Amino acid sequence: MKEFIKENKLVSIGIGLMIIICIVELIAMIYLTINPLPKTEQYPTCGTVVEIDSKTNLVTIEDFNGNLWVFEGCEDWMEGDICVMIMSDEGTPETIYDDVIIQIRYCGWNY
């Protein structure tokens, strides 16, 4: 009988947790229906590596519009390398100053 009561308590706890999870998911769905996430767009841009900071592991790229972009991971990069970046506008197409690098690829080297 005691085992049956223990099993019932565990089942009750499990059902309670499932109900809580369902309620949280329902609240999240309602919130996102009322306040949808901004639509983000992606776009490509090119740039040249202008600075490598080995201490902080940061690479600085200047795109062909003069904007500077920074990413981590300087192990295979050299100043003068040319790269292509896939960027996200983070849902604000009116400004590029909050955009982020999604992906970066090496394209060549500039003498």
C-alpha positions as CSV (number, residue, x, y, z in Angstrom):
1,M,0.0,0.0,0.0
2,K,2.8,2.4,0.9
3,E,4.5,1.7,-2.5
4,F,1.2,2.5,-4.2
5,I,0.9,5.8,-2.4
6,K,4.5,6.7,-3.3
7,E,3.9,5.9,-7.0
8,N,0.7,8.0,-6.9
9,K,2.7,11.0,-5.4
10,L,5.3,10.7,-8.2
11,V,2.6,10.5,-10.9
12,S,0.8,13.5,-9.3
13,I,4.1,15.5,-9.3
14,G,4.8,14.5,-12.9
15,I,1.3,15.5,-14.0
16,G,1.6,18.8,-12.1
17,L,4.9,19.6,-13.9
18,M,3.4,18.8,-17.2
19,I,0.5,21.2,-16.5
20,I,2.9,24.0,-15.5
21,I,4.9,23.5,-18.7
22,C,1.8,23.6,-20.8
23,I,0.6,26.8,-19.1
24,V,4.0,28.5,-19.6
25,E,4.0,27.5,-23.3
26,L,0.4,28.8,-23.7
27,I,1.4,32.1,-22.1
28,A,4.4,32.4,-24.5
29,M,2.2,31.6,-27.5
30,I,-0.3,34.3,-26.5
31,Y,2.4,36.8,-25.9
32,L,4.1,36.2,-29.3
33,T,0.7,36.4,-31.0
34,I,0.1,39.8,-29.4
35,N,3.7,41.0,-29.7
36,P,5.3,39.2,-32.7
37,L,9.1,39.1,-33.1
38,P,10.4,41.6,-35.6
39,K,11.0,40.1,-39.0
40,T,14.8,39.9,-39.6
41,E,16.4,39.9,-43.0
42,Q,19.8,38.7,-44.0
43,Y,22.1,40.2,-46.5
44,P,25.7,39.6,-47.8
45,T,28.6,42.1,-47.5
46,C,32.3,42.0,-48.2
47,G,35.2,43.4,-46.3
48,T,38.9,43.4,-45.6
49,V,40.6,42.4,-42.4
50,V,42.2,45.6,-41.0
51,E,43.3,44.5,-37.5
52,I,43.9,41.3,-35.6
53,D,44.1,41.4,-31.8
54,S,45.6,38.1,-30.6
55,K,45.3,39.0,-26.9
56,T,41.5,39.3,-27.1
57,N,41.1,36.9,-30.1
58,L,39.2,39.6,-32.1
59,V,39.4,40.3,-35.8
60,T,38.3,43.7,-37.2
61,I,36.9,44.0,-40.7
62,E,36.2,47.1,-42.7
63,D,33.5,46.6,-45.3
64,F,33.5,48.5,-48.6
65,N,31.2,51.2,-47.1
66,G,33.8,52.0,-44.4
67,N,31.9,50.3,-41.5
68,L,33.9,48.3,-39.0
69,W,32.8,44.8,-37.9
70,V,34.4,42.6,-35.2
71,F,34.2,38.9,-34.6
72,E,36.1,36.3,-32.5
73,G,38.5,33.8,-33.8
74,C,41.8,35.2,-35.2
75,E,43.7,31.9,-35.6
76,D,43.6,31.7,-39.4
77,W,43.2,35.4,-40.4
78,M,45.8,37.9,-41.6
79,E,45.6,41.6,-42.2
80,G,44.6,42.1,-45.8
81,D,42.4,39.0,-46.0
82,I,39.2,39.5,-47.9
83,C,36.0,37.9,-46.6
84,V,32.3,37.7,-47.3
85,M,29.9,38.0,-44.4
86,I,26.2,37.0,-44.1
87,M,24.6,39.7,-41.9
88,S,21.3,39.9,-40.0
89,D,19.6,43.3,-39.6
90,E,18.1,42.1,-36.3
91,G,14.7,43.4,-37.4
92,T,15.8,47.0,-37.8
93,P,16.3,47.6,-41.6
94,E,16.5,51.3,-41.1
95,T,19.9,51.1,-39.4
96,I,23.0,48.9,-39.9
97,Y,24.6,49.8,-36.6
98,D,22.9,47.0,-34.7
99,D,23.4,44.3,-37.3
100,V,25.3,41.1,-36.5
101,I,27.5,38.7,-38.4
102,I,25.8,35.4,-38.8
103,Q,28.5,33.7,-41.0
104,I,31.9,34.6,-42.4
105,R,33.9,33.1,-45.2
106,Y,37.4,33.7,-46.4
107,C,37.6,34.9,-50.0
108,G,41.2,35.8,-50.7
109,W,44.0,38.1,-49.9
110,N,44.7,41.7,-50.8
111,Y,48.4,42.6,-51.2
